[in-house]
């Protein structure tokens, strides 16, 4: 009986490590998803703010260059300004996704982004 118990316990210990790895992987996946969802509102606000500013810059450019651009030129300018806005947002959004919380559970980068870009909660 003792031998059977020892063998069973040995087999359970072998299965424990892979099971713990699966649990750890799923915990990390959950936390990453939770962080994305929690940061969604600030990311949306940043994106909307940049989009509004981008549209205003393009409007001013097109007004100044009125009549001197082909439709292809206009599309090119629009696309390049869009790409610039996306590149500027990529760093802050990526950093926000990667930042851990401090010991009190606050997201310090989130607070900094709100302050830097004047975004209300």
DAPE-V739306 format. One record per residue. N is the residue number from 1. SS is DSSP state (hx for helix, st for strand, lp for the rest). PSI is psi in whole degrees, -180 to 180 (NA if undefined). Layout:
n/ss/psi
N/SS/PSI
N/SS/PSI
//
This chain:
n/ss/psi
1/lp/-43
2/hx/-42
3/hx/-42
4/hx/-43
5/hx/-46
6/hx/-42
7/hx/-44
8/hx/-44
9/hx/-40
10/hx/-43
11/hx/-38
12/hx/-41
13/hx/-38
14/hx/-38
15/hx/-19
16/hx/-44
17/hx/-49
18/hx/-36
19/hx/-41
20/hx/-38
21/hx/-40
22/hx/-45
23/hx/-45
24/hx/-43
25/hx/-43
26/hx/-36
27/hx/-46
28/hx/-40
29/hx/-43
30/hx/-47
31/hx/-39
32/hx/-44
33/hx/-42
34/hx/-43
35/hx/-42
36/hx/-44
37/hx/-39
38/hx/-35
39/hx/-6
40/hx/-48
41/hx/-42
42/hx/-37
43/hx/-42
44/hx/-42
45/hx/-44
46/hx/-45
47/hx/-44
48/hx/-42
49/hx/-46
50/hx/-39
51/hx/-42
52/hx/-43
53/hx/-39
54/hx/-46
55/hx/-40
56/hx/-41
57/hx/-45
58/hx/-42
59/hx/-45
60/hx/-44
61/hx/-48
62/hx/-36
63/hx/-42
64/hx/-36
65/lp/17
66/lp/129
67/lp/-9
68/lp/4
69/lp/142
70/lp/164
71/hx/-35
72/hx/-40
73/hx/-44
74/hx/-44
75/hx/-39
76/hx/-48
77/hx/-47
78/hx/-46
79/hx/-40
80/hx/-39
81/hx/-38
82/hx/-45
83/hx/-40
84/hx/-43
85/hx/-43
86/hx/-40
87/hx/-39
88/hx/-35
89/hx/-25
90/hx/-47
91/hx/-55
92/hx/-39
93/hx/-42
94/hx/-44
95/hx/-39
96/hx/-41
97/hx/-30
98/hx/-19
99/lp/129
100/lp/162
101/lp/154
102/lp/-180
103/lp/-23
104/lp/1
105/lp/8
106/lp/153
107/lp/95
108/hx/-37
109/hx/-38
110/hx/-46
111/hx/-41
112/hx/-42
113/hx/-42
114/hx/-43
115/hx/-46
116/hx/-41
117/lp/8
118/lp/52
119/lp/126
120/lp/154
121/lp/NA
//
